[in-house]
Amino acid sequence: MRIAEYGLQNTHRAPPCIWTFLSSLGKNGCLSIMLSQQSALKRRPFALARPEAPASEDVLLGPQLTSLPGGIRDRIRISTSLGPPWHRSSGAAEHGRSRLMMNEPERSLREAGRVAAWLLAGALLPSCATAPAVPPEARSELAPAGRLRAAINFGNPVLAQRDPATGEPRGVSVELARELGRRLAVPVETVAFDAAGKVVDALKAGAWDIAFLAIDPARAAEIAFTAPYVLIEGTYLVPADSPLRTVADVDRDGVRIAVGDKSAYDLYLTRTLRRARLVRAPTSSGAIDVFVQEKLEAAAGVRQPLVQFAMTHPDVRVMDGRFMAIEQAMGTPRGREAGARYLREFIEEMKASGFVAGALERSGQRDATVAPKAPVE
C-alpha cells in the first residue's frame, strides 16, 4: 500500500501559529508530534492516503505555500512509504478523493472531523505565516526606487557563492536579501562585488540599499549596522616550515602579511599591528596569490578559505587560534533610521527562527557560527 506522508523538517523555522494548531490537534489525539533537541521531527507525524502517488514521488505541497517565510515551503514536502497505522479508505477510492483513515476502528467520525480541520488549515497556512507588516517608512528607505539593491560580496565564500552549475548567487547573505525583499514586497537586485572594500567604496556612488559586511568602526561612520548574524575567525596562513607558531608570533620585525585591501582584517590589523608590515592585494583571494608569489611570511584572511587552500597545498598551514572575531552584519547607509531599525529587528528574528543556521547549512558553511541574540535598540 502506498501512503503519502506529510513531514516537516527544520521545524524551528515554522511560525508559532502553525505549531499552536498542530499541538491542539495532537492533544485531541489526532497527531503525535515528537521533537528532537534541534526542533526537527524524529518521525513524520501524520499521513494522507493517496493511492495514485508513485512510490518515488517527492513533490511540493502546492502553490499556496509560496508565501511562507524563511523558506518553509522548501521544507514541507510529500513523500511516499508503506506502513500502518494509516490506510486508504474504500470511500476515498470510490470517490477519487484522498482521505485520512486510521486502522483503529474506534476512531470514527470525530477523528475524521479533526483531520478535515487539519486539511482546511493547509489552505490557511499563508495567512497565519505572514510576517509582521513592514512600516511604510522602513520600506521606502530600504527600497526607495521600488526595488531592493543588495550588495553581495562574493569575495567572502562563507557568506556568498555562485552555484557551480548555473552561476546563480547563493549563500546566507543572498538568502537574507531575498527574504527581506519578500517582506518588503519588492524585487531584489543583486549588486555583485569581489571584495568588501569595494562594497564600501560603492556607497559613495549610492550603488546599494543594503549590504552584508563585517562591523568595523571605520565603516560605521557611513553605515548603520545591525548586530552580527554570523561570527567567523580571522587568522593567518603561513609556510609549513615557518618558525611562526602562534598568532602572537606574527607581529614582529621583518614579517610581511598579505591582506585584501580594506577588508575587515586589513582595517583591524592596520590599527593593531606594531611591527609587522601589511602588503595589500585588491581582493582577499588575491592576497593568497600575493603571499605565494612574493614568498611572504603570512597571509591574513577568513579561516574557511585559508583552510580550503591549505588542503590542496601541503607547503602551507593555517595557524590555530585567531587574531580577531569577524562580526558579519547587515547594513544600510546612514540617514535611513526607520530602515536601519527594521533591519535590526529582521536580523534578530532570522537568527532566532533558525533561518541563518539553515542558510549556512544549505551553502555548506557548517564551520561558521550564528551570532548570539542581541537587544534591538
VENQUI-V524846 format. One record per helix or strand. SS is the DSSP state (hx for helix, st for strand). FROM is the first residue (numbers start at 0). LEN is the number of residues. Records with the same first field share a line. If there is no record, write none. Layout:
SS: FROM-LEN / FROM-LEN
This chain:
st: 2-6 / 34-1 / 40-1 / 45-4 / 57-3 / 75-6 / 85-2 / 100-2 / 146-7 / 160-2 / 168-2 / 186-7 / 209-5 / 222-3 / 229-10 / 255-5 / 276-5 / 297-5 / 315-3 / 323-10 / 368-2
hx: 10-3 / 15-12 / 62-3 / 68-6 / 89-6 / 108-21 / 135-7 / 171-13 / 195-8 / 216-4 / 246-4 / 263-9 / 283-10 / 302-9 / 336-17 / 354-8
